[in-house]
Amino acid sequence: MLQLPELYAENIHRWLPELLTYARLTLHIAWAAFLLGVAIGLFFAILRTSRNQLLRTVAGVYIEIARGLPIVVLLYIVYFVPPQIWPGDWKWFSTYFGAVIGLGLHGGAILAEIFRSGIEALHKGQREAAIALGMTPAQAMLYIILPQALR
């Protein structure tokens, strides 16, 4: 029978520096993907609540596809498909960027639905009052609706 505690105790001094390095890298990827996901989610949440049917449809298709695909499949598509579609110099596109973009796309789809529900939970009167005060619809969204929805 394999004695794992003894195996770990014997080798932890060799493994720990590498484990800490990759733990730091994992946290960095998670943080970058989260920031990208928030930006993508906010963009598609605004599109999803738009009055334009085409914009709503585009946002809905993205959200359903990105949420429906398993994350491993999405990471595979992000990393391997673009170099095959657009041949050229892809040396800059490392596994780090592939992971950040893939996780950001998946997280953005989830956050888009969260932000959309926050926007739609607010009473219509808030937007109407801002427009009545002379704000444009974009200003009403930026200064009145989004600060409340993000909470």
HELIX and SHEET records of a PDB file:
HELIX    1   1 LEU A    4  ARG A   48  1                                  45    
HELIX    2   2 GLN A   53  GLY A   68  1                                  16    
HELIX    3   3 ILE A   71  ILE A   85  1                                  15    
HELIX    4   4 THR A   95  ALA A  121  1                                  27    
HELIX    5   5 LYS A  124  ALA A  132  1                                   9    
HELIX    6   6 PRO A  137  ALA A  140  1                                   4    
HELIX    7   7 MET A  141  ILE A  145  3                                   5    
HELIX    8   8 LEU A  146  LEU A  150  1                                   5    
END                                                                             
